Each structure stands twice: as C-alpha cells, then as structure tokens.
Amino acid sequence: MKRCFCILYVLALVLGLVSCGPGGSSFRVKGSFRDMQSGELYIYNANAKYAKLDTLTIQEGRFQYKGEIDEVTPFMLVYPNGVEQVIFIGPGEDLTYEAAANDLRNYVVNGSDENKLMNKFREETFSMNPSSIITSVRSYIKNYPASLVAIYLFDHYLVQNELVGNEEVKEMLKVLKPKHSRNHYLLDIESKIASADKRRVGKTLPDVTLTRKDGKTTKLWKTSCDYHLVTFWATWMNNSYSFTGRLREVLNSAEPEKLRVVAISLDIERFRWEDQIRQDSLNSHLEHYCDGLSFESQAVKTLGVGTVPYYILTDKNHKVLDCGEDMNQLGNAISKYVK
C-alpha cells in the first residue's frame, strides 16, 4: 500500500510539473506592457516552413501566445504602426516578453539563451548608426555562428540589405552553414539568396504564376507594356497605406499606357487583403494578386523577395531596370525611365 501511495504521489508530482508549463513541442509566451491596456498585434514565424499569421489580443496590458514547434525559430511581432520585434521560440520553452508601447526599441524577452543573446545585441547597438550596426552584425555571426540569433542577423541586416554585396553574403553563409546544415530557416534563406540573382539590375525577370481575386491563376508576362512595375506588399506591413499612396503618386506621374503596375500581396488572410483593395481608389490602375501563401508564394520564392514593401521595375523585354525597398528611389526610377 505504501509503495502504491508513493507511485501515485510521484505521478501527481510529475503531472503537476507538466501542467505548470509547456513541454515536448509546445511553447508559451506571456507578454506584458507598461503602458498599453488593450489592442491587437500580429505575430508570424520568419521560417517559411511555418507560414502563418496569428492575431494577439491584449487585455489588461497582457497577452499569451501558445503553439507547437519542432525547432527554434524567430517569430516576428508586428505592431499596428508596422514596427517588428523578434522573439526566438523553441519547443518546450516558456518565455516572458516585456515592453512599452511608447518605446518599442526597448523590449526584453527572457526564458532562453537565444533571447538573452538577442537582448544583448539590442542593448549594444541601441545608439549605433547603421554602419556600426552592420559591423556588429558581422562580429556576432563570427562569434556566435551556432546561434539562431546569428542566422536572424544575417538575414535581416545582410541578405535583405541591398547595399551589402553578394560576395559578402555568400561568405557569411559559409560561416553559418556548417553549424546549421539542416536548419529550415537557413535553408530557406539560402534558397532566397540564389533566387535574388534573378532580379538583379540587368537580369531578365522570369515569368511566374499569380493568383487572382477569383482564385484563378495567370502569368506575370501575359500582358505587354513598355514598362512593368512589379510590387510586393501586405496589409500587415508598417506602411501599407503610405505604400499605396506612393504608388498613386507614381501612377499620376507616368503615362498609364506606358506603365503596367502589378501588386502582389503577401497576406495570409486574404479577407484582409480584399478589404483594403476594395477601399483603394487605385483599383482601376493596378492588377492585384494574392495566393495567401505569403513568403511561401511561388512568385516570391522564384524572385527571391525577402521583405515588403519591395518593387521591381522592368522594360518591355522584362529586363530589370531598378529594384529595392525605398519608395522614394522608385519615384526617381520612374522619372528616369518612364517618360
């Protein structure tokens, strides 16, 4: 009887411990704000393998996010003003997130070594200029090549930076690959790097399949025009409305018969995309497409697009004239080429 009681006691203790936090592939993030009582945020996994956008509801200054995952990966927390913050989440982890809505650069995530390292990077680079931050990124990649933080910094600051040379990107990839040969996040980045060569200035942009609002598919190059402007955006990005406003300025400055504008949405929730384009006065001048696959979209992966907003301007033969994230640069390119 005593032995039976001991077994039951141990089982109860184990079950009690399990109930206190996640285990196995489960995870939990508990967030709190010092100055925000209610609201909504988006969160998505930066690893295309888990392409999904979730909504977090803030009540009484707190939120809780649960799920399952089989490897450590960066999640991106998206605020209504478009500011993104990274949280590294792994199987079995119980994390805490603390922030202030009026100071979004200063946030802390506790509960894992990866987040501790990312906290350290943010603190060290908080007052640095962009050039110094890139220097720090290089050091972190070389000093912590086995960390997921190194992969994230590589992607965010080097791969997605048009000012960083392709040779440096490939050299840094060589530093990371031996430590992460099977990591899906790095494999996806590597594929993106290879695809990015297809959209460099002077290259001929390949044809891709696009999904219309009615669900039917079509090809990018089905229509002939002197110039083609292919844009990538999403309703959840920080400047979705200013992006469409900039497109409006571009269209007003160019002759409509000379410039074709294609808007490819990376929204996962198509209804949000449909709501926004329904309200937009540009609809008659834009070709809107969305397949709901976000960064897993065939068009996005084929063209190596890793951020939004993004644009690619081509001539009638589909030769790339200009590309990038800067919408002011786009205006200059339109003035230069589309006369």
Protein Blocks (a to p, Z undefined) as FASTA:
>chain_A
ZZmmmmmmmmmmmmmmmmmpcehjbccdddddfkbfbdcdddddfblklgccdddddeeh
iacdddddfbdcddddddfkopacdddddehiacdddddfklmklccdehifklmmmmmm
mmmmmmpcfklmmmmmmmmmmmmmmbmklmmmmmmmmmmmmkbcfklmmmmmmmmmmmmm
mgmklmmmmmmmmmmmmmgghiacdddddddfkopacdfklpgcfbdcdddddfkbmklm
mmmmmmmmmmmmpcfklpccddddfbfblmlmmmmmmmpmklmmpccddehlmjmpfklm
mnopabdcddddddfkopafbgcjblklmmmmmmmmmZZ
